[in-house]
Amino acid sequence: MSESPPRSKLQEDWKTLCAKKKAAQMASIPSAWRIEQPPESQLDVLSAVETCGLLSPQELELIETGSRDVSVLAEMLATGKCTSVEVTTAYSKSAMIAQQTTNCLTEIFVDRALQRAKEVDDYFEQHRKPIGALHGLPISLKDQFTMKGLETIMGYACNIGELADEDCVLVEMLYELGAVPFVRTNVPQTLMWGETHNNVFGRTTNPYNRKLTPGGSSGGEGALLAMKGSPLGVGTDIDGSLRIPSAFCGLYTLRPSYERLPYHGASNALSGQESISSVLGPMSTSVSALKLFTKALVDARPWERDPLVIPKPWVDAQYQLAEHGSGKNMCFAIMWDNKVVRPHPPLKRAMKMVKAALEKAGHRVIDWEPLNHLDIYRTAQTILVADGGEDYRRACEASGEPLITSMSPDDDPHPLDLEIPLVKTLVGSPRSRSAYELWQLHKEKRTLRKAYLDHWNATENLTNTGRPVDAIISPAVAYTAVPHGLNYDSFYTTLGNAMDYACSVFPVTFVDPAIDIPSPPHEFHNHEDEAFYKLYHPDLFPGLPVGLQLIGRTLEEEAVIGMTELVDTALKEYKKDNQLR
């Protein structure tokens, strides 16, 4: 995160600053694109884009094309079958609808985006070829990716009025690839919540049910994409921040390994903490977005822009699963329970569906036995709070705003029988660790990574393929989207961050109260497991998306994308054959 302005520079109190910023944001929505607000009692607002009357039939068709398969839309743009101005206008309108119904955006710059789209169209008109692999494609960005001349609030009042002098490396590369950045999306204060709320822009809601969270910290992206307000978004992940909102909002995403994609110049929390690196990745309603975005960036040689990026070109043989039997007769493992929090019934059903789909497609599926998960959990979370909260305190003190300590809404709280989150039980009260103490944590994490590597390799004796397990299928979170304030870490995503595994999330099904009945009482792993068992009531979650996670090995981005496509295809065939939703 960039240095905050000293308090003496702030002539107004933080509440006034936030109110003015929010008012300016509202004023940036074109008056012709304002819609009649759905009543607060309308919880599901997914249909607003189609029913509000703002978009023409042609614009709706463009958006539907991008929603089904973003690579098709990208090809239409690259071959001149549609213009970037047409597509950017359609998605800008849709994004404004998403903002007015879910509060998912931060920076809105319609004129700037349309000017960029016209430049892209002019280039095509003159040269009869695309600028690059993302030619003309509108792309939404989490409110961390700095853009010259715009503020990057990142959930903190102290960043109001601080304009970026230059673009971050990602934005530079997106421009050179022909993309059209067009909106930025909301995040939680500190970035370290699995929900999305801050004092500047307020709370983002889940368009499937506005009483529920879209997840976080890339929750603004999650809500926007679920509303078809963007064909492709970019979020970040240090503890599940790509995968949680993708699971809660029915999306696909890729969490790459450390330093595979360019992060330089982006704003961040916990800057300087490099034992568990934050990474960026694509989010979309379309599985093809994972390859389109990742390959485009890697082919553009990001290691020549960001000194931390690993100089690994795109390896198509890995995408074709050459090291995984070329995609034939593979062996997957399912983590039915991570021994920290048991998954809710819809997640169990989703895993059974994937197992059946993979077996029908000719693959083998075995059970995954977790190893040292509580030790990994404790070590990772202790590293992430090693400064004792100083980073958060400094950012809040710069404006005088209070540190948000709960995501539960003041006006409609949802109590949970969880007095002490498990992470606090494991880590204890946040306190600053000495350099020596932090080094010991780094040593412990290395030891745990080696143990997990050996554990994974040992599955070669169980797979009948001559290889260890090709990938692990697990929940991304133990439950679907929950009421605001109730998303605690259930340690399905942190495993990937701590072990630095390339991971994806893909949608599977939707909650069906008729079949997703509560599990009978049983012995609990811990108090958090018990609390979430008590939270599950089928009538609270009907129709919500249920997503799962695919876990590959370190720096296996190409293979993880290929395997995600394989699983997605098998699942769609299985659902079609069995007439399942």
TORMIDREN-885052 format. One record per residue: residue in one letter; x, y, z of N, C-alpha, C in turn. Coordinates in steps of 0.001 Angstrom, whole numbers, plus 500000, padded with zeros to 6 digits. Layout:
<nodes>
aXYZXYZXYZ ...
</nodes>
This chain:
<nodes>
m500843498810500000500000500000500000500881501244500000 s500509502240499222501284503472499189501198504169500530 e502204504999500840502220505681502122501020506597502253 s500410506582503431499229507398503667499629508842503893 p498767509802503515499086511202503772499071511475505270 p499961512333505769499936512651507186498615513299507569 r498242513121508817496943513604509277496760515096509024 s497852515853509062497757517308508877497250517675507490 k497417516751506520496948517032505165495436516884505059 l494841516178505981493411515909505906492659517018506622 q491991517855505860491303519012506426489926518673506959 e489428517476506662488097517091507091488159515774507845 d487184515531508700487176514276509437486838513134508476 w487135511924508885487027510775507986485602510551507502 k484616510835508334483228510627507916482856511563506769 t483305512810506860483026513769505779483737513357504503 l484998512933504634485744512460503462485031511298502780 c484579510349503580483909509170503020482589509560502359 a481835510446502996480546510864502438480738511567501100 k481763512428501003482009513130499744482468512173498655 k483304511213499020483770510239498024482608509399497521 k481740508968498425480594508162498026479643508982497146 a479455510240497476478587511100496660479177511289495262 a480503511456495191481154511608493885481015510338493059 q481092509199493730480912507934493025479500507839492442 m478512508180493239477128508127492757476925509068491572 a477559510243491635477423511218490549478093510740489262 s479018509787489369479716509301488183478888508295487382 i477742507883487909476831507018487151476042507897486197 p476150507702484896475389508544483959473902508567484305 s473318509750484279471915509884484683470992509009483845 a471313508828482565470467508004481698470559506525482044 w471543506155482855471739504746483203471280504436484627 r470549505328485219470000505061486551468709504265486400 i468511503325487289467343502449487191466469502597488428 e465256502153488297464365502107489460464858501007490390 q465112501396491629465702500452492569464719499330492914 p465179498083492911464324497004493406464003497233494882 p462847496833495349462536496996496772463517496194497629 e463749496656498847464682495961499730464255494523499967 s462961494267499860462457492915500082462831491962498952 q463267492506497790463689491652496678465132491244496908 l465335490016497306466672489558497664467475489126496448 d466844488431495494467518487973494277467366489052493204 v468493489656492803468441490743491809469169490365490523 l469414489090490315470169488650489146469499489043487829 s468186489126487827467472489401486584467408490879486239 a467940491739487095467791493188486890468368493650485558 v469469493064485129470094493478483861469130493260482695 e468425492136482709467508491815481611466173492557481724 t465729492846482938464361493351483122464246494858483292 c465353495558483560465237496989483865465002497841482625 g465253497298481437464994498022480200466102498940479739 l467252498923480417468337499836480065469111499364478829 l469247498053478660470058497520477563469180497129476378 s469701497357475177469008496961473962469128495447473785 p468298494855472922468442493419472647469833493047472142 q470438493913471331471777493636470824472810493656471954 e472663494605472866473582494680474002473415493471474924 l472177493060475136471941491877475965472550490631475331 e472502490548474005473079489397473327474606489379473457 l475243490551473372476685490614473579477060490148474975 i476296490602475957476581490230477342476347488736477559 e475309488214476961475033486785477100476143485964476448 t476656486432475331477770485739474668478995485706475574 g479347486854476160480486486913477057480302486078478302 s479072485988478770478785485194479957478938483704479686 r478494483265478509478600481844478165480041481435477896 d480757482252477124482125481881476730482873483147476335 v483702483642477230484379484905476979485347484802475805 s485848483612475511486762483475474370486037483715473052 v484743483409472998483959483692471795483820485198471601 l483533485907472703483432487360472623484774487968472225 a485862487450472784487194487953472437487483487739470955 e487064486607470404487277486326468986486437487262468117 m485220487559468539484379488499467800485028489878467746 l485609490298468851486293491586468888487549491563468018 a488281490467468078489550490370467341489356490285465835 t488163489892465400487904489753463966486967490833463432 g486623491797464278485804492907463829484318492607463709 k483853491488464276482431491166464219481604492054465148 c482264492669466086481635493695466920482729494666467326 t482357495843467764483350496849468139483513496898469649 s484652497394470061484890497548471495483951498581472100 v483624499629471362482677500625471868481338499974472147 e480874499107471259479599498414471473479655497536472722 v480717496757472841480825495823473961481047496573475269 t481919497579475252482197498344476473480965499115476933 t480198499649475997478961500329476368477992499360477020 a477834498187476448476909497199477003477318496802478414 y478604496515478595479053496091479925479079497251480922 s479329498461480453479278499612481357477865499807481883 k476880499673481014475486499762481462475173498666482474 s475592497443482145475332496317483042476026496509484386 a477245497053484353477971497311485600477263498358486451 m476657499360485804475921500372486569474683499765487229 i474059498814486559472917498111487159473393497296488362 a474517496611488191475077495829489295475418496722490485 q475982497891490209476318498818491279475076499276492030 q474028499592491294472816500116491924472029499052492694 t472338497797492458471623496732493164472470496013494207 t473813496011494041474655495268494984475781496100495598 n475975497343495125477042498203495640478422497543495489 c478747497161494269479951496371494025481141497169493500 l480947498446493129482013499201492475482667500222493401 t483848500678492987484513501817493645484662502919492591 e485675502816491715485898503841490696485069503547489442 i484339504560488991483525504465487772484045505517486802 f484517505099485640485124506039484675484656505696483267 v483352505890483045482721505498481788483353506216480594 d483498507543480678484031508303479541485446507858479185 r486254507651480199487635507211479972487659505833479295 a486798504921479743486755503584479165486278503619477715 l485261504427477447484747504503476078485750505173475133 q486517506125475647487570506728474836488626505678474481 r488981504869475462489945503788475207489364502791474196 a488088502453474326487459501522473393487497502069471971 k487261503373471827487302503986470490488709503911469918 e489732504119470757491112504014470291491398502600469776 v490885501612470481491071500224470054490383499982468710 d489153500481468590488429500319467319489130501044466172 d489657502223466461490372502975465426491607502214464959 y492294501579465897493469500785465540493076499646464602 f491992498956464949491553497842464101491144498342462718 e490455499474462701490007500034461427491204500380460535 q492273500862461149493446501268460378494327500096459968 h494506499121460904495475498051460660494832496713460287 r493516496612460462492775495384460174493333494180460932 k493773494418462121494219493339462991494067493799464442 p493980492869465380493834493251466786495143493756467377 i495030494533468436496222495015469142496930493860469834 g496149492985470456496722491866471195495643490860471550 a496001489922472410495114488796472725493842489212473452 l493828490404474057492648490880474792492025492079474086 h492176492147472795491747493292471991490294493670472259 g490105494902472748488770495462472895487954494930474036 l488486493983474811487703493311475853487623494161477119 p486424494512477582486306495234478863486742494314480009 i487556494828480892488033494050482038487867494887483301 s487231494299484304487061494963485597488226494597486506 l488565495504487417489742495340488258489395495572489724 k489858494708490569489745494899492008490422496204492391 d489914496868493417490413498191493793491764498108494518 q492700497443493841494098497432494237494992497814493067 f494472497654491854495305497811490662495302499275490225 t496390499953490543496477501393490364496427501781488893 m495695502864488640495570503424487295495881504910487373 k496725505363486488497173506747486502495987507710486515 g496030508663487465495000509689487548493787509306488366 l493749508062488868492625507622489690493094507312491107 e492171507448492046492442507018493411492383505493493487 t493128504940494411493017503525494744492694503477496233 i491412503482496552490977503609497946491352502387498760 m491173501199498174491539499937498812490924499782500205 g489722500343500393488999500145501638489379501062502770 y490258502041502533490738502935503589490433504392503264 a489923505111504250489628506528504067490879507349503807 c492029506910504311493260507694504155493707507796502703 n493182506937501840493594506971500435492723507878499577 i491689508479500174490840509402499428491679510615499008 g491611510969497737492349512129497232493747511844496757 e494213510614496952495564510249496531495512509662495123 l495895510429494132495824509985492740497123509277492342 a496987508193491596498164507438491164498926508199490086 d500242508191490192501092508853489186501301507988487953 e501094506684488094501335505788486971500479504534487129 d500382503773486068499673502504486103500555501433486739 c499932500475487405500689499311487851501031498453486631 v501929497510486810502401496705485685501253495942485026 l500332495403485819499216494679485231498430495564484275 v498108496776484702497318497678483857498106498052482606 e499403498323482756500243498595481578500127497467480567 m500211496237481055500196495088480160498811494875479551 l497769495116480330496416494989479791496198495953478630 y496669497192478800496558498152477698497303497657476462 e498505497159476655499302496713475510498711495479474845 l497928494719475593497256493547475029495917493905474398 g495567495197474446494346495661473788493122495732474664 a493247495433475947492087495394476839491574496800477155 v490363496839477705489718498095478089489321498016479564 p490208498410480495489784498502481898488623499495482003 f487542499123482707486376500007482663485722500289484003 v485945499482485034485474499793486385486425499140487375 r486394499645488603487122498978489679486114498575490758 t486475497548491533485477496896492381485841496901493861 n484812496779494677484906497007496112485636495891496856 v486243496285497978487022495389498835486701495708500293 p487056494831501214486915495153502633488078496003503132 q487817496782504162488930497448504842489922496377505288 t491192496610505119492338495739505436492580494660504387 l491639494370503521491701493287502532491694491896503156 m491728491794504456491912490492505094490613489914505655 w489506490223505008488220489636505369487711488794504208 g486951487760504520486281486973503500484919487540503161 e484728488824503419483512489557503083483931490924502542 t482962491757502186483318493010501515482524494177502095 h483206494978502919482591496141503550483705497072504012 n483514498383503813484457499370504326483711500658504628 n484396501586505276483761502838505699483576503828504556 v484247503620503432484165504571502321482970504264501426 f482903503048500921481871502689499945480738501861500533 g480951501296501714479902500500502330480002499028501982 r478870498344502119478830496888502011478373496431500627 t479060495437500098478648494785498858477820493556499208 t476748493342498449475843492231498725475888491196497611 n475398490011497911475389488913496949474122489000496097 p474247489081494769473047489256493939472091488075493965 y472546486896494411471633485768494567470719485971495770 n471207486692496762470432486988497969471158488115498692 r470582489304498663471281490481499182471420490489500695 k470795489552501370471020489396502806472319488641503091 l472933488117502034474113487275502181475334487961501592 t476511487507502016477762488092501552478188487492500214 p478816488298499339479420487748498125480802487169498387 g481259487239499645482611486815499974483588487974499859 g484858487665499976485887488682499904487260488027499904 s488322488791499728488220490239499630487896490736498236 s487870489821497248487496490222495885485982490136495707 g485242490566496725483791490413496714483086491335495747 g483652492532495510483062493414494514483110492777493136 e484240492150492815484348491410491555483328490279491505 g483185489548492609482250488434492631480834488866492313 a480370489932492977479011490415492754478838490956491345 l479811491733490856479737492305489516479649491213488458 l480497490208488552480526489151487553479271488290487610 a478771488027488810477533487256488931476366487986488271 m476405489318488273475373490137487633475613490321486136 k476616489635485585477007489799484176477387491237483884 g478017491871484881478456493239484720479859493374484191 s480512492246483905481866492238483342482082490865482725 p482790490791481606483081489462481047484249488780481749 l485150489592482336486353489055482958486853490071483976 g487083489612485195487596490491486236488912489979486772 v489646490856487437490918490475488053490829490760489549 g491056489719490342491094489862491793492442489428492324 t492549489354493642493787488901494278493447487903495376 d494484487191495848494261486097496798495504485931497662 i495329486136498980496396485816499930495932484788500955 d494598484616501061494040483693502047492702483136501550 g492516483186500216491267482705499638490451483767498944 s491025484951498742490249486110498307489759486050496867 l490318485183496041489743484902494724488707483786494813 r489040482751495563488251481525495551486964481629496368 i486999482359497476485793482479498305484667483192497544 p484890484411496996483800485045496251483404484281494996 s484340483586494377483984482795493193483058481652493581 a483345480992494691482460479919495152481092480461495551 f481074481601496240479812482180496720478961482755495582 c479593483102494460478873483793493379478774482978492094 g479148481701492132478977480840490967479936481098489831 l481214481367490152482198481773489148483343480775489030 y484137480974487978485405480286487806486531481243488195 t487597480694488748488775481520489029490020480658489035 l491173481310488954492471480658489077493282481390490125 r493750480649491125494723481172492076496091480631491660 p496935481447490984498240480955490553499225480907491721 s500344480273491492501401480234492500502066481603492635 y502837481744493710503535482999493961504320483442492727 e504206484711492399505059485384491411504950484812489994 r503839484199489660503671483764488261503135484911487413 l502303485773488012501707486890487284502118488207487931 p502144489313487183502775490564487643501926491362488628 y502476491610489807501794492326490879502404493708491120 h503557493978490526504307495192490844503472496455490598 g503537497370491568502852498646491445501432498648491950 a500867497479492224499518497423492781499555497772494263 s498494498378494747498390498656496180498096497361496922 n498464497330498194498239496090498942498255496365500435 a497658495477501181497828495453502633498997494521502950 l499544494664504125500661493828504575501834493857503602 s502058495001502955503178495105502024504490494820502746 g505322494012502130506591493620502739506537492231503328 q505331491712503559505180490337504031505284489439502805 e506342488638502734506604487877501515506699486377501746 s506341485912502930506364484470503152505151483802502531 i504000484485502607502783484029501926502379485174501011 s502712485073499747502522486190498827501082486280498359 s500623487515498212499360487753497539499581487566496039 v498618486963495373498722486723493933497469487267493253 l497564487545491967496396487998491213495945486895490278 g494640486933489941494109485933489029492799486364488415 p492370485673487355491122486008486666489903485432487373 m488773486108487228487474485628487691486475485835486558 s485557484870486370484626484989485256483495483983485402 t482417484211484660481358483213484540481711482157483512 s482831482303482863483241481428481762484584480777482069 v484658479453481931485906478750482213487001479141481228 s486627479527480002487636479880479004488430481116479402 a487882481929480317488584483136480757489894482806481456 l489967481647482104491172481305482853492370481197481921 k492192480479480803493285480344479844493514481650479089 l492440482280478638492567483509477849493414484543478571 f493101484801479829493796485836480602495223485406480944 t495362484197481485496672483764481971497672483629480837 k497257482999479752498179482826478611498552484174477996 a497573485078477908497870486397477339498949487107478143 l498826487076479458499819487749480300501171487059480245 v501176485734480363502445485008480366503154485157479021 d502397485093477928503013485257476604503637486637476428 a503159487622477211503701488977477125504943489179477993 r505474488084478552506748488086479282506746489073480454 p505901488832481446505791489773482570507058489869483417 w507929488871483339509178488926484103510106490041483629 e509815490589482463510594491733481992510059493050482551 r508931492996483256508307494184483867508340494137485390 d508208492945485926508132492766487377509287491863487783 p510224492362488584511428491582488886511161490320489698 l509969490216490297509668489029491094509033487912490275 v508534488220489091507837487201488302508826486148487812 i508424484891487965509252483771487524509262483712485997 p510419483663485365510476483637483896510108482269483339 k508833481950483428508346480676482909507354480944481785 p507717480702480533506771480883479435505601479914479552 w504539480203478819503396479301478754503841477982478113 v503529476867478787503919475542478292502648474821477865 d502428474762476554501172474199476073501068472708476372 a502189472008476424502152470577476748501591470358478153 q501885471273479073501327471151480420499829471399480406 y499385472387479607497944472638479461497242471428478847 q497918470730477929497362469521477310497500468301478217 l497992468530479441498084467517480500499035466382480141 a500139466740479469501134465741479082501707465010480293 e501793465717481433502327465089482646501235464440483478 h500024464426482960498877463842483670498122462886482751 g498889462014482065498269461017481223497581461575480002 s497956462789479626497304463485478493495792463569478680 g495392463632479954493975463791480258493170462510480207 k493831461344480067493134460067479988493380459252481260 n492342458589481725492462457674482872493242458298484020 m492859459508484373493525460222485460493007459742486808 c493674460175487864493225459864489216493125461147490025 f491937461453490487491685462603491346491420462110492768 a491685462971493728491353462667495122490363463707495622 i489405463279496416488425464207496985488672464358498476 m488773465596498903488904465920500322487497466156500871 w486898465091501366485518465172501847485414466020503109 d486505466093503856486503466778505156487951467112505474 n488236468394505754489630468769506039489995468612507508 k489083468057508293489282467792509724489358469085510534 v488927470186509932488821471462510641487354471858510723 v486690471957509561485248472222509499484653471291508448 r483627470513508839482953469625507892482116470440506912 p482110470071505646481293470792504668479800470597504914 h479030471624504571477576471550504633477050470562503588 p475833470071503757475268469085502820475340469459501339 p475089470716500921475202471012499480476609470787498941 l477623471044499762479005470818499322479290469329499192 k478750468530500117478935467077500024478281466550498752 r477082467039498458476396466593497241477180466999496003 a477733468210496008478527468662494862479738467761494646 m480408467369495716481569466490495577481158465119495043 k480009464626495486479518463344494964479210463449493469 m478656464590493051478370464801491630479651464799490806 v480677465488491297481947465542490563482591464160490517 k482530463456491617483076462089491644482385461213490591 a481065461251490561480314460446489596480628460875488164 a480747462189487947481030462697486601482404462252486120 l483392462319487007484741461923486622484832460421486376 e484185459653487202484214458203487004483506457826485699 k482403458492485406481696458233484145482575458575482940 a483450459574483112484344459992482030485604459130481948 g485697458108482801486810457170482706487961457417483649 h487781458295484627488850458599485573488604457885486902 r489642457775487693489530457164489012489465458263490057 v488693458020491112488572458991492197488781458266493522 i489746458769494309490011458181495624489820459258496688 d489902458856497945489742459800499050491093460438499386 w491054461721499750492268462419500187492309462457501705 e493449462105502255493635462141503698494424463401504057 p493798464349504763494515465583505143495709465281506040 l496720466138505932497931465980506736498296467307507386 n498433467329508696498952468494509432498152469771509192 h496853469679508919496122470875508532496059471925509638 l495877471509510864495839472505511939497202473167512123 d498274472428511946499613473020512052499849474024510917 i499431473661509701499575474576508569498733475822508796 y497517475620509261496583476718509535497185477684510556 r497658477141511663498226477979512724499444478743512220 t500337478069511514501551478721511035501227479839510051 a500330479557509116499983480560508109499330481783508745 q498385481548509619497681482684510217498589483483511153 t499519482824511820500457483555512678501371484438511841 i501799483939510685502612484760509783501832485996509346 l500549485818509020499745486929508494499425487987509538 v499576487664510828499348488675511877500631488962512644 a501778488681512014503060488801512712503389490230513115 d502771491223512458503039492618512830502151493088513964 g501300492195514476500420492571515581499343493560515188 g499059493658513906498021494576513434498507495986513162 e499824496212513178500352497567512989500003498142511621 d500033497303510585499704497773509238498292498364509206 y497327497666509796495950498142509806495817499410510648 r496475499403511808496363500563512700496912501821512049 r498052501712511407498658502893510766497737503454509683 a497150502559508873496271503024507800495033503714508369 c494488503194509438493308503811510051493662505119510759 e494784505139511455495185506348512177495470507510511239 a495849507212510001496158508281509050494947509154508753 s493749508609508895492533509403508668491706509563509924 g491966508741510923491152508768512131489968507820512086 e489825507085510987488687506153510919488933504966511848 p487863504350512334488036503186513204488362501930512410 l489071501014513030489324499710512433488051498878512542 i487610498343511432486428497480511432486817496128512018 t486110495720513066486445494474513753485383493393513584 s484294493717512893483252492723512618482584493074511303 m482253492066510530481523492264509278480012492156509492 s479583491926510716478156491806511004477498493177510892 p476358493285510180475697494590510031475099495070511354 d475125496377511565474589496946512798473068496838512875 d472409496995511718470949497069511739470256495721511641 d470971494672511242470346493359511094471381492275511356 p471906492235512584472966491275512875472446489835512869 h473349488910512548472995487495512520473920486775513502 p473470486581514735474356485962515729474717484528515349 l475945484164515629476439482813515379477022482298516689 d476773481048516948477272480445518182478767480162518035 l479528481245517953480963481132517739481633482273518499 e481863482070519769482399483143520608483822483507520217 i484613482514519901486011482759519547486313482047518242 p486612482776517162486974482096515912488163481169516128 l488164480057515428489210479054515597490596479636515377 v490718480557514422492033481135514149492592481823515390 k491728482478516188492216483130517409492595482100518458 t491896480962518474492253479897519397493641479364519084 l493933479228517785495215478672517361496355479670517497 v496079480920517134497141481921517062497280482699518363 g496174482880519070496181483713520259495984485174519905 s496103486051520884495929487478520642497027487987519732 p496666488806518724497701489331517821498761490115518596 r500003489813518355501113490562518946502232490571517927 s503057491552518002504177491642517078505178490525517348 r505611489869516303506650488858516429508000489491516113 s509037489037516799510378489502516482510811488913515153 a511859489470514584512391488926513339512761487460513517 y513355487151514663513748485762514900512528484852514959 e511483485308515653510258484495515728509656484275514341 l509671485311513510509135485182512166509969484205511345 w511291484229511528512140483268510816511784481828511193 q511472481624512465511109480264512900509809479819512244 l508886480758512066507640480437511364507916480093509906 h508840480824509285509202480516507909509811479111507811 k510662478771508761511254477431508791510175476372508952 e509222476652509830508147475689510061507299475505508804 k507040476624508111506240476513506884506978475674505838 r508283475855505727509053475046504782508967473560505124 t509081473261506405509001471868506850507634471275506533 l506585472062506745505230471592506465505013471406504963 r505603472277504148505479472126502694506173470844502222 k507331470560502785508049469337502422507238468099502824 a506637468133503995505840466993504449504632466773503546 y504006467884503103502838467736502240503240467244500850 l504402467682500376504921467189499097505136465681499161 d505772465213500224506021463780500380504702463012500489 h503748463587501213502439462961501390501732462813500046 w501804463850499227501173463820497899501879462779497022 n503212462801497018503958461856496183503673460407496568 a503412460167497857503161458800498325501871458212497772 t500989459061497245499736458542496680499964457773495384 e501187457795494872501503456997493685501151455530493905 n501201455090495155500899453699495480499401453412495476 l498570454456495322497116454289495432496378454550494120 t497042455122493129496322455668491977496145454715490805 n497015453699490682497006452790489526497324453498488205 t497960454669488275498338455382487050499845455461486874 g500581455051487891502029455228487856502449456615488277 r501479457452488637501740458826489082501035459056490416 p501470460051491155500670460464492310499332461037491838 v498462461329492768497171461948492467497390463150491561 d496569463273490511496728464372489558496258465698490133 a495198465706490914494694466926491547493753466525492670 i493551467451493580492632467256494703491376468096494453 i490213467501494674488953468230494626488481468442496053 s488124469677496392487669469961497751486727471158497730 p486030471416498816485338472701498912486351473837498872 a485908475012498449486697476223498640486366476819500010 v485129476659500406484645477026501734483724475898502158 a483547475694503446482747474568503935481256474759503718 y480861475933503231479445476258503093479271477169501886 t478030477424501521477747478409500484477742479798501114 a477371480811500325477296482174500862476434482190502125 v476863482972503097476192483024504396475768484468504687 p474908484683505696474553486051506067475786486882506396 h475681488179506153476791489100506399477308488927507827 g478620488860507942479249488762509254479538487361509713 l479172486348508919479303484972509394480328484145508638 n481102484752507745482085483972506992483418483943507734 y483638482872508473484921482656509135485738481657508304 d487042481673508481487930480825507690487759479362508093 s487381478529507109487243477093507388488422476284506839 f489490476983506463490778476394506072490709475450504870 y489900475759503917489977475034502652490782475828501621 t490790477158501728491587477953500790493004478206501306 t493162478430502602494479478785503147495518477711502861 l495083476469502748496010475392502404496764475725501121 g496039476191500099496676476534498832497649477682498963 n497302478698499762498190479842499953499464479448500692 a499316478657501751500475478289502561501400477312501834 m500808476364501111501603475378500361501977475887498969 d501417477036498563501636477656497248501226476731496111 y500041476157496235499509475324495168498704476169494183 a498836475884492915497953476477491918496573475843492082 c495542476678492179494190476193492464493182476896491565 s492060476246491374490949476888490680489675476676491488 v488644477427491129487294477171491631486374477103490430 f485405476200490480484438476046489401483053475800489991 p481988476311489350480640476094489856480174474668489565 v479375474116490465478896472738490314477375472665490229 t476685473247491209475245473101491277474658474234492112 f473424474056492569472752475056493394472098474352494580 v471951475069495671471340474489496869469888474119496581 d469525472903496951468155472415496813467688471945498183 p466822472730498858466397472348500219465732470985500290 a465173470516499173464468469235499192465424468058499351 i466663468233498887467618467118498964468835467427499829 d469121468687500066470278469047500896469849469152502350 i469441468041502913468912468040504275470061468041505289 p469832468591506481470906468654507471471431467277507841 s472718467220508145473330465980508607472898465697510043 p472845464433510425472492464119511821473586464594512773 p473276464798514037474308465215515017475463464229515043 h476650464762515293477847463933515290478900464586516172 e480004463920516351481119464494517114481786465573516265 f482122466705516895482665467846516148484177467921516292 h484806468468515238486263468642515277486667469694516304 n485867470745516451486184471878517312484933472738517447 h485027473834518177483839474673518405483376475370517122 e484312475662516202483913476297514954483135475310514081 d483573474081514030482861473041513297481437472908513837 e481289472948515141479959472852515753479101474063515409 a479689475250515444478935476465515150478394476444513723 f479215476011512787478750475995511401477784474856511125 y477898473782511881476879472738511785475514473305512172 k475472474097513231474211474682513702473695475764512758 l474575476390511987474159477442511061473322476895509909 y473572475647509520472937475157508291471444474889508470 h470643475646507735469210475418507604468910475538506113 p468425474473505483468237474501504022467428475688503525 d466439476113504275465582477203503813466299478547503798 l467472478640504442468233479885504443469023480071503148 f469291478980502432470224479027501309469657478558499964 p468346478524499761467847477936498500468349478685497266 g468734477912496243469139478495494968470526479079494921 l471269479022496019472615479589496008473570478695495233 p474549479295494545475532478475493825476418477696494779 v476805476523494331477718475658495088478936475427494217 g480097475891494661481329475730493901482323474871494640 l483245474288493895484313473481494475485667473973493989 q486696473470494643488068473870494367488838472694493777 l489681472988492799490620472001492271492022472461492655 i492751471590493329494079471928493845495134471160493057 g496016471896492400497139471285491699498441471572492436 r499538471318491783500842471520492411501376472922492145 t502449473264492805503076474568492663503488474825491207 l503128476010490701503463476452489345502875475548488256 e501773474890488577501075474059487591499872474794487000 e499997476080486777498848476849486296498256476281485004 e499123475981484036498622475444482766497838474155482986 a498394473247483792497731471969484040496449472152484841 v496466473065485791495252473302486583494137473847485695 i494489474737484770493479475238483829492958474084482965 g493863473265482453493451472130481633492579471155482403 m492945470862483654492151469931484458490806470530484838 t490771471830485076489495472470485387488548472384484204 e489063472598483004488235472443481805487749471006481663 l488630470052481949488267468642481854487155468302482835 v487306468722484091486288468454485115484980469144484759 d485074470380484290483881471145483942483106470459482810 t483830469973481805483180469270480686482515467985481163 a483236467210481971482671465963482497481425466234483332 l481476467286484131480345467619484990479129468039484173 k479360468853483153478244469296482314477608468114481578 e478422467190481102477882465999480441477085465157481426 y477608465002482610476921464208483641475577464837484003 k475552466151484191474298466826484541473296466746483398 k473781466860482179472891466755481020472270465364480940 d473099464334481125472601462959481043471609462638482151 n471800463270483306470949462972484455469913464060484732 q469818465013483791468845466104483893468945466819485243 l470181467186485585470459467875486841470804469331486561 r470561470188487536470885471601487408472231471891488038 
</nodes>
